[in-house]
Amino acid sequence: MSGKRVIQAIAAASLLLGFGWHGAAAQTGTEQAFTLELNAATEANVGSCRLTYVAENDSDIPLERTEYEVAIFDDKGVVSRILVLKFGALVEGKTKILQFDLSGTSCDSISRIVVNDSAACLTRDGGESDFCMSGIKPSSRTPIDFGI
């Protein structure tokens, strides 16, 4: 093979590899996200706060079991509780509404909730995934700050 043909072969291979790489980037350009919104915080009973979450799996990853470890901060900014919220199965493309009651904690006494870690993130095939933390997009419609 002549020097000119070697250079042409290398150039052609580079172009093919380049197009393959850009094609893969274009395919993954759609954002895979798991939105978790603290939608409401209301007094359920005297001294108990009911937290309503809207969870939306905006991905193509079917989640069979989803659990989050969260830290609850009091009105002085001190962690008062660490607990695990179990969201269960979250089908891809589906919105799910969940409520959790925090007995012995009034809503006014909560200043912040932090998603500390994913306690469980299992896909439909039983495999563990890091998507529950890497894809999470937390937000709040309440006076309580909610994030990671």
C-alpha positions in Angstrom: 0.0 0.0 0.0 1.4 3.4 -1.0 2.0 6.2 1.5 -0.9 8.2 -0.1 -3.3 5.2 0.4 -2.2 4.7 4.0 -3.0 8.4 4.7 -6.4 8.1 2.9 -7.2 4.9 4.9 -6.3 6.6 8.2 -8.3 9.7 7.2 -11.3 7.5 6.3 -11.0 5.6 9.6 -10.8 8.8 11.5 -13.9 10.1 9.8 -15.8 6.9 10.5 -14.8 6.9 14.2 -15.6 10.6 14.4 -19.1 10.1 13.0 -19.6 7.1 15.3 -18.7 9.1 18.3 -20.9 12.1 17.4 -23.8 9.8 16.6 -23.5 8.2 20.0 -23.4 11.6 21.6 -26.5 12.7 19.7 -28.4 9.6 20.8 -27.6 10.3 24.4 -28.3 14.0 24.1 -31.8 13.6 25.6 -31.6 14.1 29.3 -32.4 11.1 31.5 -33.8 12.6 34.7 -35.7 11.6 37.8 -37.6 14.6 39.1 -38.5 14.6 42.7 -40.6 17.5 43.9 -41.6 18.3 47.5 -45.1 19.4 46.5 -46.7 20.0 49.8 -46.1 20.0 53.6 -49.3 20.0 55.7 -50.1 19.3 59.3 -51.6 15.8 59.4 -52.2 15.6 63.2 -51.1 17.8 66.0 -47.3 17.9 65.8 -47.1 15.7 62.7 -46.1 16.9 59.2 -47.4 15.2 56.0 -44.9 15.5 53.1 -46.3 15.1 49.6 -43.9 14.2 46.9 -44.4 14.1 43.1 -41.9 11.6 41.6 -41.5 11.4 37.8 -39.2 9.0 36.1 -38.4 10.9 32.9 -36.1 8.1 31.6 -36.2 4.9 29.8 -35.0 3.1 33.0 -37.7 1.1 34.7 -37.1 1.3 38.5 -38.4 -1.7 40.5 -37.4 -0.4 43.9 -36.5 3.2 44.9 -35.6 4.4 48.3 -33.9 7.6 49.5 -32.1 8.3 52.8 -33.0 11.9 53.7 -31.9 14.2 56.5 -34.5 16.5 58.1 -33.2 19.8 59.5 -35.0 21.7 62.2 -35.7 25.4 62.2 -32.3 26.1 63.7 -30.5 24.2 60.9 -29.6 21.2 63.0 -30.3 17.6 61.7 -33.1 16.3 63.7 -33.8 13.0 61.9 -32.4 10.7 59.2 -34.9 8.4 57.7 -35.5 6.3 54.5 -38.4 7.2 52.3 -39.5 4.2 50.2 -40.9 5.2 46.8 -41.3 1.7 45.5 -41.5 1.0 41.7 -41.2 4.0 39.4 -42.1 3.0 35.8 -40.3 4.9 33.1 -42.3 7.9 31.9 -44.7 7.7 34.8 -45.6 10.2 37.5 -46.3 8.9 41.0 -47.6 10.8 44.1 -46.5 9.7 47.5 -47.1 10.9 51.1 -45.0 10.4 54.2 -46.1 11.4 57.7 -43.4 12.6 60.1 -45.0 12.0 63.5 -43.7 14.2 66.3 -42.5 16.8 63.8 -44.5 19.9 62.9 -44.1 21.3 59.4 -43.1 24.7 60.8 -40.1 23.1 62.5 -38.6 21.8 59.3 -36.3 24.2 57.5 -34.6 21.9 55.0 -34.6 18.3 53.7 -31.5 16.9 52.1 -31.4 13.7 50.0 -28.4 12.1 51.6 -28.1 9.0 49.5 -30.0 6.4 47.6 -30.8 3.5 50.0 -32.0 1.3 47.1 -32.1 1.8 43.3 -33.0 -1.5 41.6 -34.0 -1.8 37.9 -36.7 -4.1 36.7 -34.1 -6.7 35.8 -32.9 -6.7 39.5 -29.6 -4.8 38.8 -28.5 -1.9 41.0 -28.3 1.5 39.4 -26.6 4.8 40.3 -29.3 6.6 38.3 -31.4 7.4 41.4 -28.7 9.8 42.5 -27.0 10.7 39.2 -30.3 11.5 37.5 -32.2 13.2 40.4 -33.5 16.7 39.9 -35.0 17.8 43.3 -37.3 20.8 43.7 -39.8 22.2 46.2 -43.1 24.1 46.0 -43.0 24.6 49.8 -41.1 27.0 52.1 -38.9 23.9 53.0 -35.6 23.9 51.1 -35.3 20.5 49.4 -32.2 19.3 47.5 -29.1 17.1 47.4 
